[in-house]
Amino acid sequence: MPIVNRIADFAEDMATWRQHLHTIPELELECHQTAAFVAERLREFGVNELYEGIAETGIVAIIEGRGPGPTIGLRADMDALPMSEETGLDYASTHPGKMHACGHDGHTTMLLGAARYLAETRNFAGRVALIFQPGEEAGGGADVMVQEGIMERFSINQVYALHNAPGTEEGTFFTTPGPIMAAVDTFDIHIQGKGGHGAMPHETRDPVMAACGIAQAIQTIVSRNHYALDDLVVSVTQIHTGTVDNVIPDTAYINGTVRTFDPAVQKMVMERMEQIVAGQATSYGVEAELVYEVGYPATINDAGKAGFAADVAREVVGEGKVVADAGREMGAEDFSYMLNVRPGAYLFLGQGASAGLHHPKYNFNDEVAPIGASFFARIVEKAQPVSQ
């Protein structure tokens, strides 16, 4: 079964919605204009219930089907990124320093398209809960919504989400059973030494050399402390120190990211990093403090739900355009919090050739919005069919 004809009929409306959302990017949990636009559309569509102000600006809308049944959740993220847009589009960001560089404007639009269709047809049993979530990029909006009780409050028993995939054939889907995206942690290392003249290093306790030693030693966690077939990334991404060429500074700062799937591996990294920082500090005669922040957990698909979602995707785009065992990747996603409490699946939707995610020239491909909306609609109809 191809793209839903009725959804294809309002593809132009969806493009208009998406391009408007692109002009008003908002950050973290502060998606006020975006949420107001979403709520206005949902009221126009005639949803049965509309709940605003969850996780500050999140929305849950309920559409009732034909007859009793369970509640299925569909989630779209709404927030943007703190970066300047370089697309030159007529509908480029009007909020300086903010940009929809990850396609959340498209995700929101796809769920709005599904909402319009489902509110018109109601060809399903039970209810669908449409979850419009702020704060995916930062703020952990999914966790906040879960902590505020949306799963229990709306009796959601399974949940699904989509993310666009630049550089992947337009209209293809890919997912995988089990872990699909990694847990993400952040570390900061603050080094206190004793500065002095660059010509007299013997009178200093050099934090620059200590920073170099710590950064290099951290890499041995991956190469020497874990099983080579377990996925693990430890990346130093920032080192800041010094101001001029002839002065050894007092301090240095290191920052980076850790990506894991296995909590045991995550624990090992935390312990080894503590040991390395302490040991290196002693060897260089400086003081060093490690601040390790545990972030989003791994995104883990329920195997059965991932298989079901892949089957639905095949009905929308065809057998040859769905990869159901695509493997996992080291990016992170806060939909993980929802999958921690309810079974479901997270899928990627190819959007063709474009700039990559988080790039200043990125733009969502409006041609794939009807495909994503059709997937959302069909998964509701297939999961909760009307009794004959």
Secondary structure as UniProt FT lines:
FT   HELIX           5..9
FT   HELIX           11..23
FT   TURN            28..29
FT   HELIX           32..45
FT   STRAND          49..54
FT   TURN            55..57
FT   STRAND          58..64
FT   STRAND          71..77
FT   TURN            90..91
FT   TURN            96..97
FT   HELIX           104..121
FT   STRAND          127..133
FT   HELIX           141..147
FT   TURN            148..149
FT   HELIX           150..153
FT   TURN            154..155
FT   STRAND          156..165
FT   TURN            166..167
FT   TURN            170..171
FT   STRAND          173..174
FT   STRAND          178..181
FT   STRAND          183..192
FT   STRAND          196..197
FT   TURN            198..199
FT   HELIX           201..203
FT   HELIX           207..218
FT   HELIX           220..224
FT   TURN            228..229
FT   STRAND          232..241
FT   TURN            245..246
FT   STRAND          247..248
FT   STRAND          251..260
FT   HELIX           263..284
FT   STRAND          287..294
FT   STRAND          299..301
FT   HELIX           303..317
FT   HELIX           319..321
FT   STRAND          322..323
FT   TURN            334..335
FT   HELIX           336..341
FT   STRAND          344..350
FT   TURN            357..358
FT   TURN            360..361
FT   HELIX           366..368
FT   HELIX           369..383
//
